[in-house]
Amino acid sequence: MRIAITGSIATDHLMAFPGRFAEQLMPDQLATVSLSFLVDDLEVRRGGVAANIALGLGRLGLAPVLVGAVGPDFGAYDGWLRQHGVDTASVRVSTERQTARFMCTTDLDRNQIASFYAGAMSEAREIELAPVAARSGGLDLVLVSPNDPAAMVRHTEECRALGRPFAADPGQQIARMDGADLRCLVDGAWVLFTNEYEAALLCKHTDRTREEILDGVGTWITTLGADGIRIERSGEEPLMVAAVPVADPVEPTGLGDAFRAGFLAATAWGLDMQRAAQLGCALAAVTLRQIGPQGDELDFPVLLAEIRAAYGDQAADELAPHLDALVGEQR
């Protein structure tokens, strides 16, 4: 299965605040907020939603096509992605702007305050999907993840015109886009990904109920943090998938991206959505124990043992042939 991942490619600047944001916010002064947080740690890591997901798919043995825009500072990052099986030949390199920057501060409760500088990402709207599909031998699925808003709309419309299935992952761009564009992004999607807050925001900005949005997509997957995953289809009872418990959480950036990589990989292997969500949750737990969204190489036997402990023998046995094959590739 050939999957194209469209979206942001960025450098992450991750900081840790040894306090709680809520204790510094004064309800009667929110109209005039002026805060500066003295942080203890700074980690500079490779990131961006599309790059994170593509790297995760590459580590799981797929050969995803990454589609996005970067600056001339992309060289070392490009090599890292290619090393992990990501096809970066369709990444546009700007001559004028630097690669996007994500600057995020996390407090003791793992709440986050972030800023995002688009930089070269604004040129993603110039990328056409038809040549990408032709060069890569065809695309079976396109994930449209947070990116330049015009690029997201363009790539979704191109998927419809080309007859390519697409998954919608509007994420943090929901707050930036108007209702018409958001409806364009989600209508007809094979899968819609959101977290719980984004789900509520999507309803508000599209002026639709959950049921109305659900009627227009194949499946709606909502990540619920420590409460796991909710999988919904119109006219059916929701399916809940528990999160994998993490006793020693470190840093939450990239959890959703890790989940998406696991989910898409398992569906590419022909497994059902419950198994796909279980693999996604297990990968999210791995990410939560690390700093940054592209941490250490995966230890597949440990991952499989964790899946067995969390979801039972049947889940582990169905995923085992695929994960065991990846152990051989690592050697």
Secondary structure by P-SEA (a helix, b strand, c coil): cbbbbbbbbbccbbbbbccccccccccccccbbbbbbbccbbbbbbbcaaaaaaaaaaaaccbbbbbbcccccaaaaaaaaaaaccccccbbbbcccccbbbbbbbccccccccccccccccccccccaaaaaaaaccccbbbbcccaaaaaaaaaaaaaaabbbbbbbcccccccccaaaaaaacccccbbbbcaaaaaaaaaaacccaaaaaaaccbbbbbccccbbbbbcccccbbbbbcccccccccccaaaaaaaaaaaaaaaacccaaaaaaaaaaaaaaaaacccccccccaaaaaaaaaaacccaaaaaaaaaaaaaaaaaac
